[in-house]
């Protein structure tokens, strides 16, 4: 799994767990729907750290919680340096 795919899937999982709609998340985070849609559909080559932190804050999840996952400890994430 590549990093962007992991981030998009995990954000969607958290959003659904929090029972927050896409438009609600975008409004609360003050990001455009298109920006979130690009992340969600894995269309971005890179996701800005600032955008990710804003989304995590809005979802009330710390970066430490978000990245505390075995895929990072096992080296299963493809960073796609191409």
HUZIUR-V605150 format. One record per residue. N is the residue number from 1. RES is the residue in one small letter. PSI is psi in radians with two decimals (none if undefined). OMEGA is omega in radians with two decimals (* if undefined). NEAR is the number of other C-alpha atoms within 10 Angstrom. Layout:
n->N res->RES psi->PSI omega->OMEGA near->NEAR
n->N res->RES psi->PSI omega->OMEGA near->NEAR
This chain:
n->1 res->x psi->2.40 omega->3.10 near->11
n->2 res->x psi->2.87 omega->-3.02 near->11
n->3 res->x psi->-0.81 omega->-3.12 near->18
n->4 res->x psi->-0.68 omega->3.12 near->22
n->5 res->x psi->-0.77 omega->3.11 near->18
n->6 res->x psi->-0.84 omega->-3.10 near->14
n->7 res->x psi->-0.81 omega->-3.11 near->18
n->8 res->x psi->-0.75 omega->3.14 near->20
n->9 res->x psi->-0.71 omega->-3.12 near->16
n->10 res->x psi->-0.67 omega->3.08 near->15
n->11 res->x psi->-0.75 omega->3.13 near->20
n->12 res->x psi->-0.71 omega->3.11 near->15
n->13 res->x psi->-0.80 omega->3.14 near->12
n->14 res->x psi->-0.74 omega->3.14 near->16
n->15 res->x psi->-0.77 omega->-3.14 near->19
n->16 res->x psi->-0.67 omega->3.09 near->12
n->17 res->x psi->-0.64 omega->-3.14 near->10
n->18 res->x psi->-0.03 omega->-3.13 near->11
n->19 res->x psi->0.83 omega->-3.12 near->11
n->20 res->x psi->2.25 omega->3.10 near->14
n->21 res->x psi->2.81 omega->-3.13 near->11
n->22 res->x psi->-0.83 omega->-3.12 near->15
n->23 res->x psi->-0.64 omega->3.09 near->13
n->24 res->x psi->-0.80 omega->3.11 near->13
n->25 res->x psi->-0.82 omega->-3.13 near->19
n->26 res->x psi->-0.75 omega->3.12 near->19
n->27 res->x psi->-0.81 omega->-3.14 near->13
n->28 res->x psi->-0.62 omega->-3.12 near->13
n->29 res->x psi->-0.17 omega->-3.10 near->17
n->30 res->x psi->0.75 omega->3.02 near->13
n->31 res->x psi->2.71 omega->-3.11 near->15
n->32 res->x psi->2.67 omega->3.07 near->12
n->33 res->x psi->-0.69 omega->-3.13 near->15
n->34 res->x psi->-0.67 omega->3.11 near->10
n->35 res->x psi->-0.85 omega->-3.13 near->14
n->36 res->x psi->-0.67 omega->3.12 near->21
n->37 res->x psi->-0.70 omega->3.10 near->15
n->38 res->x psi->-0.68 omega->3.09 near->14
n->39 res->x psi->-0.83 omega->-3.10 near->23
n->40 res->x psi->-0.68 omega->-3.12 near->19
n->41 res->x psi->0.07 omega->3.10 near->12
n->42 res->x psi->0.73 omega->-3.13 near->18
n->43 res->x psi->-0.25 omega->-3.14 near->14
n->44 res->x psi->2.40 omega->3.02 near->15
n->45 res->x psi->-0.69 omega->3.12 near->11
n->46 res->x psi->2.59 omega->3.07 near->10
n->47 res->x psi->2.23 omega->3.14 near->17
n->48 res->x psi->2.41 omega->3.12 near->9
n->49 res->x psi->-0.72 omega->-3.14 near->9
n->50 res->x psi->-0.80 omega->3.13 near->9
n->51 res->x psi->-0.77 omega->3.11 near->16
n->52 res->x psi->-0.77 omega->-3.14 near->17
n->53 res->x psi->-0.66 omega->3.09 near->15
n->54 res->x psi->-0.78 omega->3.12 near->15
n->55 res->x psi->-0.75 omega->3.13 near->21
n->56 res->x psi->-0.72 omega->3.10 near->19
n->57 res->x psi->-0.76 omega->3.12 near->14
n->58 res->x psi->-0.65 omega->3.12 near->17
n->59 res->x psi->-0.03 omega->3.14 near->18
n->60 res->x psi->0.82 omega->3.11 near->11
n->61 res->x psi->2.29 omega->3.12 near->13
n->62 res->x psi->2.69 omega->3.07 near->13
n->63 res->x psi->-0.63 omega->3.12 near->12
n->64 res->x psi->-0.74 omega->3.09 near->8
n->65 res->x psi->-0.75 omega->-3.08 near->9
n->66 res->x psi->-0.76 omega->-3.07 near->13
n->67 res->x psi->0.06 omega->3.08 near->13
n->68 res->x psi->1.47 omega->-3.02 near->11
n->69 res->x psi->2.45 omega->3.14 near->10
n->70 res->x psi->-0.45 omega->-3.12 near->10
n->71 res->x psi->-0.49 omega->3.11 near->13
n->72 res->x psi->-0.59 omega->-3.14 near->12
n->73 res->x psi->-0.51 omega->-3.12 near->10
n->74 res->x psi->-0.04 omega->-3.13 near->8
n->75 res->x psi->0.51 omega->-3.10 near->9
n->76 res->x psi->-0.09 omega->-3.10 near->12
n->77 res->x psi->2.24 omega->3.06 near->16
n->78 res->x psi->2.06 omega->-3.11 near->14
n->79 res->x psi->-0.19 omega->3.05 near->11
n->80 res->x psi->1.24 omega->-3.12 near->10
n->81 res->x psi->0.13 omega->-3.08 near->4
n->82 res->x psi->none omega->* near->3
